[in-house]
Amino acid sequence: MSNKSNNSSLPLKNSSGASRTIKRYKLELIMLVVLIGIMLLLQIVTGNALKSRNLMNVFQAATPIIIMAMGQLLIIITAGIDLSVGSIFSLSGMVAALTMNKYGIFVGVICALLTGIACGLFNGFFVAKVNMAPFIVTLAMNGIAASLTFIIADGNSQSILQTSFRNFDRGSFLFGIPNFIIYIIIIVVLMQFMLSKTVLGRFIYSTGSNENAARLVGIGTSNIKMFAYTFTGFLCGLAALLNASYLMTVECTAGTGLESEVIAATIIGGASLSGGVGSAVGAFIGALISVVIRNGFNLLGINSFWQGTVTGIVIIIAVLFGQISAQKRK
């Protein structure tokens, strides 16, 4: 009798756990349905949206946005914002090209990552230690990084002469899966695990939800913010390397406008600019929605100038739904 009773309770527990998961990721699931709906609609209209070649193009185009969105997510969860990710992307890529051509691939990769980290440290120091507004600090870094990119390249694009570097993005070291997809999977999974299963993740959410309360219970909120901005800089450097490997050339304006796409991805994915809310899975889906919309415009032959309008409408809808969900939770 006892065993029968215990076994009969398991489905209830599993059901309860599943319902909690669905409730927790409600917005992400809705955005996933929206993403699938958009892709199915495009497939019906164009007949090309779900072809393997087009899907690879979508993921390739989304790679830098997804990677940088993971960092932007951390910052937004802590109630901050980073307007400099596009310029850091450009500067890191240009540093990679210039140093790689002179000193080899390894030196170029390290220099690009260190450039991103240095820019992130700059942002984190003035936001977390000097208590300057994130908007002001990152806007200043946006201008600094963009200017430095033109200075070190003398305003010219740079081709990467190390031909083997193309394998960094386009190659495959696991089961024939393109490297850029493997990088995306690893980063998104690790980010989701960190945010949902670790003490650091809880500290990040606490800092954004109520910084004063978090500080009172002993959380080093300034260090959490430093980590968020520095790690974002690192991810910008990584994204720049993948983009440089794919194109094998770097433009001074490579990251122009990327900051808005990255922020849009996190907001569409359920993050709140007021802090304390967001997930890596949501940011991943948000980035894909943004890129799929752009891809849809190309497939349909619609003027790309309309893309910003459609993306803006999607952002407003996502924010409104997030506010409604937050009010219901309260």
NORNOR-V38867 format. One record per helix or strand of 3 or more residues. SS is the DSSP state (h for helix, s for strand). FROM is the first residue (numbers start at 1). LEN is the number of residues. If there is no record, write none. Layout:
SS_FROM_LEN / SS_FROM_LEN
//
This chain:
h_2_23 / h_26_21 / h_52_26 / h_85_19 / h_105_25 / h_134_20 / h_163_8 / h_179_19 / h_199_11 / h_211_6 / h_221_27 / h_258_11 / h_280_21 / h_304_26
//
